[in-house]
């Protein structure tokens, strides 16, 4: 049974990933414009139109034509586009109160002027997300460490089923480097491979609730490195060492996107408000073709794995080595997450 501390920790985690409600934030013209400028712009805009005039009935077309014919002296008068910049006294428009000059300034926005009014209550969309996956981009996972968190799963209140089976696919990157390698390692080949071993604590996927492991006995892990073969049991990277000619020892470095890791059959209790941590750890195997210096190379291998790789990660160029693994037919670098009842 969950304790008060467990419930408080879950509540705290859920609030960290809370989905905010829609908030209307209208444009604010301050402090770029003064109150007087905004009032003047709005007042002039209103006076430009007489469709809501309260000064009496509007003239008919016949009456307007009669006025034009009577005022023959004004027929040749032209309207200049810059006439709006000429100050006009408010008394000329029948505005009561002290006379002021009215000037139209198009650079001042129309603020608090009802125009194309939106009904915001009708624009709110339904929140139909049953869960939210928070991924930690470019998360480093070292094989020598315990399981490392790379995702958080937040169960939303609108969830429809008490148990859900999830599947997650996410891109990974291999980084391989060695220090003080003897130059006699010329053209040696190194192969780094990870083979998933399910249901173990040393090389597996792990989901936790409040730090406590959740039993996922049927959870499966596999790697997708080639679009023509999506059932690979392992994922690997092979490279040839190319030491410089003018050095007795050298360093090498390479990193590359190598494909996707897939975790499937993640069966979880999906009660509203639950927050799970997804963790991963692995065992890496390495082989070297040059037996005479096998130990010298193996003992200097430094391997790192990055999970949830995204496009913001800049892959560094290789140094003193050449990657021979075919990386031209890899699946799309994209995180995919789905669940079913």
N, C-alpha and C positions, 0 to 999 in steps of 0.2 A: 504494500500500500504506500502511495506517495505521501511524504511528509510535508509539513508546512514549508520547510526550506526548499524542497523540490518544486512545490507549486510556485513559490516566489521566484525561483530561478527561471522556471518556464515562462512566467509572466514577464520577467525582465527581458528574456531573450525575444519573446514575441513582440514586445514594444520596440525593440531595436530594429525590427524589420517590418514595422507597421506600415500599411499602405495608406497614405494621407487621403482625405476626402478632397473633392474638387472645390477650389476656392476661386471666387470671382475677384479679379484684380483689375479694376478699370484703369485707364491711363491717367497719369497725374501730371498736369501741365506746370505745376509748381516745382522749383522756384524760377523756371525759365521765363514765365510771364507773370505779370502782376494781376491783382484782382480787377483793377480798372481796365486793363487791356482786354481781359476776358469778357467783362461786362459790355465793353464797347463793341467788341466783335459780335457778340450775341445780339445786342440791340440793333446793330446795323443789319444783320441778317434777317431779323424779324421784320424790320421796316421795308425790306426789299420786296416783300410779298404782301398783297392785299386780299388774299383769298379768305382770310378770317377777319376782314375789316368790320368794325362795329360803328363806322361813321355814316352808315346809311346804305341804301341799295346801290349796287354797282351799275355803271352805265352799260346800256346795251350796245351792240355793234352799230346800230343805226345812229345812236346818240354820239358815239365816239367819232363816226364818220362825219356827222354834222359839225362837231367841234373842229375837226381837222379842216373842213372846207371853209369855216368861218375864219380860222386863223391862217390866212394865206401867207402872212408874213413869216410864219415859222416853218413853212413846208420845206425850205431849203436848209434847215438846220440839221447838222450831222451830230451823231453821238460819238464822242471820242472814248476809246477804251480806258483812257486815264482819267476820265471824269470822276471815277470813284475815289480818286485821291484828293479831290477838291473838298475841303471842309465845308459842311453845311450846318447851319444853325438848327438846333432841335425844334425851335419855334416854327420852322418852315414845315415840319412834319406833324404839327399839332401836338407836340409832347408838352404836357404841363410842367411847371416848375421852372427853376432858373435856366436860362438858355445856355447850352453847351454846344460845342462843335462836334459833329458826327463825322468820323473818318473810317473808311473800310480798309482794314489791313489783313490781306489774305495770309500773311505769315503767322498770324495768331490763330490757334486752333479753336474750333467751336466746342466749347466745354459746357456740359449740362444743357445741351440743346437736343431735344428729342428728335432723333432721326434714325430710321431703320432700327427701331427698338427691338432688341433680342429678348425672347422669353427664355431666360436661363433655366427655369424649372424644367423645360422640355428638352434641354440640351444635355442633361445629366444622364450618362449611360449607366446601365446596370453593372454592378460589380459581380461578374460571374467567374472570377478566378477561384478555383477550389484549393489551390496551393501556389506557393511561390518558391522558386529555387534561387537562392542567393549564392552565386559562384565567386570564388576567390581567384581572380585572373592571374595566370602565370605563377601558380603556387609551386614553390620548390618542395620536393619530397626527397629526402635522403634515405637510402636503404639502411643505414646504420641507426636511424632514429625509430621511435615507436610510430604507430599510425598517426598520420598528419591530416588535419582537417582541410578539406578543399571545397566543401559545399555545405550550405545550411538549407534544410527543407522546412518551410513554414506552412502549417496546415491552416487554411482560411476557414472562417465560420460557415461558408456556404457549401462546404464539403458534403457530398451526398451519400457516401458509403463509409461504414466503420473501419473497413480494411481495404487497402489499395496496394496493388502490385506495380512497382515502378521499374522503369528502364532508363538508364542514363548512358549517353555516349559523349565523350569529351576528348579534345585533341591533346596530345602529349609531345614533348620535345626531349630528345636525348642530348646530353652534353658530356663530352669525353675529353680528358686531357691527361697529359703525363709530364713529369718534371725530371730533368737530369737523366734522360734516356741515352745509353751509349750509342755512338754513331754506327756501331756494328749491327744495329737493328735496322739496317737499310732494307727496305721493301718487305719488312715483316707485316703480317696481316693480323689485325685485331678484330674479333667479333664479340660484340656485347649483346646479350639476349636476356629477356625477361619472360618467364613462362608462368602463367597464373596457376596458383595452387589454392584452390578454394577451401573454405572451412578450416583455415589455419590462422594462427595469430602472427605469422612471420611474413606471409606473402598473400594478402587478401584485402578485400573490401570489408569495411566495418561501419555500421551505423550505430550511433549512441544517442541515448536520451538522458539528459542531465549528467552526462559523463559516463553512464552505465551502458555497456554493450547490449545491443538488441540481437537476439538469435535470428539469423537469416540462413538457416541450414540449406536452403535451396538456391541461394544466391550464386550466380555464375559470373565469371570474369573471362573475357576474351578480347583479343586485339584484332583490329581491322587495319591492315597495312596495304592491302591490294584490292582494288575494286573488283577484280575478277575472282577473288577468293576471300570471302568474308568470314571464313571459319578458322582463321589462323589461331593456333594454340599459343603462339609466342610472337614476340616482336623483337627485331634485332637491327643492329647497325654494324656494318663492316667497313673497315678502312685500311688503307695501306700507308705505312710510315714512309716519309721522304725526308730524311735528315739533310741538313745543309752540308756542303762539302768541306767547309772550313772550320769545323768544330768537332771536338771529341765527344761532347754531350750536347743535348738539345732538348727543347720542350716542344710538345705538339698540342694542338687544340682543335676541336671541331664540335659543332652542334647542328642539329637538323630536326625539323618536324618529321616524325616517323609514322604518324597515323593516329587512330582512335583507340581508346580503351573503352570497352562496353561492360557495364554492370547491369545485369538483368535479374528478374525474380526477386526484387527487393520488396518483401512483404512487410508492411508497416500498419500499425494501428493509427488510423487517420481521424482521431478525435479533434474537433475544432480547438485551435490554440496550441497544439503540440508543435514543438520545434525539435528537429533532429539534426545531428551533425554527421556528415559523410566523411569517412577517413579512409586512407589507403596506405599500404606499405608493401614492399616487394623484396625479392631476392634476385640479385643480378649475377649472371654467369658470364665469364669471359674466357675466350680461347685465343692463343697466340700461335702462329704457324712456325716461327723460328724457335726450335727447341733449345738451342744453345744459349739463348738469352731470355728464355721464357719467363723465368722468375724475375729477372731485372725489369722486364716490361710490366708483368702482372702486378708486381709489388708497388709500381708507381702509377697504376691506373686510378684516376679520380673520376667517378661517375656521378652524374646528377640527373634527375628527372623533373621536368616541369609539366604540370597538369593544368587543364583549362587554358591552354595556349590561345591567345587572341592575336589579332593583326597588329596591335600596338607593340608587340615584342619584336625587336630588331635582331634577326639572326646574324651572328658575327661570322666573318669569313674564316675558313679553315686555315691552319698554320702547320706547315711541315707534315702534312698528311693529305690523303685523297680519299673521299668517301666513295666506295664502290657499290653500295646498296642502291638499287633502282628506286628513286624517290619521285619519279615522274607520274606515277599512276596512283597517287594517294587519294583517299576519300577527302571530301571537302572539309576544310578546317572550320567546324561548326559544332556547337553544343546542342544536343538533342535530348529532351527529357519528356517522358510520357508516363501515364499511369492508367490502370484499368481496375475496375472493381472485381 
